[in-house]
């Protein structure tokens, strides 16, 4: 899992990925011009997306947990909302005839917690799981 003060990722279509993530996570996204052109998605920590023009990135293998971007959600309802927003975004892209932001997605279970996983337009894996409930205090 990546842990940093700011995520910095590369995309063949930085604008499309920033718009999708902003919509999916219900946060603002904008283009930043200085020092180089990049897009910022206002999550905590922020995600900076820079354009990449080389060969297609290699998809992340399902066993590469250290390379996955893992988002913990407060409740099963929050997970359901993420999946619904993703489905609506894909539907809207189909209607507009634009390239899909999600290559594939599936529901998952991680350590007994429900979740959802997707590959973005660059083959990068994002995982959204319901956070583990807090442990009750045992000795009062």
SVG drawing of the C-alpha trace seen along z (x, -y; Angstrom):
<svg xmlns="http://www.w3.org/2000/svg" viewBox="-26 -28 34 41">
<polyline fill="none" stroke="black" stroke-width="0.4" points="0.0,0.0 1.3,-3.5 1.5,-5.9 2.6,-9.4 2.0,-13.1 0.7,-13.3 0.1,-10.7 1.8,-11.5 0.6,-9.4 0.9,-9.5 -1.8,-9.0 -2.1,-9.0 -5.2,-11.2 -4.6,-13.1 -7.6,-15.4 -10.0,-12.4 -8.6,-10.6 -8.8,-13.7 -12.4,-14.4 -13.3,-10.8 -11.6,-10.6 -13.1,-14.0 -16.5,-12.8 -16.0,-9.4 -14.7,-10.7 -16.9,-13.8 -14.0,-16.3 -12.8,-19.1 -10.2,-18.6 -8.4,-21.3 -5.5,-21.9 -2.3,-23.3 0.1,-25.1 3.2,-25.7 5.8,-24.3 4.5,-21.9 1.0,-21.2 -0.7,-18.7 -4.1,-18.0 -4.9,-17.9 -7.7,-15.9 -8.4,-17.4 -8.4,-14.2 -6.5,-13.8 -3.7,-13.3 -4.1,-15.1 -3.6,-13.2 -1.4,-14.9 -1.8,-13.5 0.8,-14.3 0.5,-13.5 2.4,-10.6 3.0,-10.1 5.1,-6.9 4.0,-3.4 1.0,-2.1 1.6,-1.4 1.7,2.2 -1.5,3.2 -1.0,3.9 -1.2,7.6 -3.8,8.7 -1.2,9.9 0.7,6.6 -0.8,5.2 2.1,2.8 1.2,1.1 -2.5,0.8 -4.2,-2.5 -6.3,-1.6 -9.1,-3.8 -10.9,-2.9 -14.6,-3.9 -16.6,-4.6 -19.5,-2.3 -21.1,0.1 -23.3,-2.7 -20.3,-4.8 -19.0,-1.8 -22.4,-1.5 -22.3,-5.2 -18.8,-4.9 -20.0,-1.9 -23.2,-3.8 -21.2,-6.9 -18.8,-4.8 -21.6,-3.0 -23.3,-6.3 -20.0,-7.9 -19.5,-4.9 -23.1,-5.1 -22.7,-8.8 -19.4,-8.1 -21.2,-5.5 -23.9,-8.0 -21.4,-10.6 -19.2,-8.2 -16.1,-9.0 -13.3,-6.6 -14.1,-4.7 -12.3,-5.7 -12.6,-2.2 -11.2,0.8 -12.8,3.3 -14.2,3.5 -15.3,6.2 -16.6,6.5 -14.0,7.9 -13.6,9.0 -10.4,7.9 -9.8,9.3 -13.5,10.1 -14.5,6.5 -16.6,5.8 -15.0,3.8 -14.8,2.8 -11.8,2.8 -11.3,1.1 -8.6,0.7 -8.4,-2.9 -7.8,-3.9 -4.0,-3.4 -4.3,0.1 -3.7,-1.2 -5.6,0.7 -7.8,-1.2 -9.3,0.6 -12.2,-0.7 -13.0,1.2 -15.1,0.6 -12.9,-0.2 -12.7,2.3 -14.9,1.4 -13.0,0.0 -12.2,2.6 -14.1,2.1 -12.2,1.3 -11.7,4.5 -10.6,3.4 -12.6,0.6"/>
</svg>
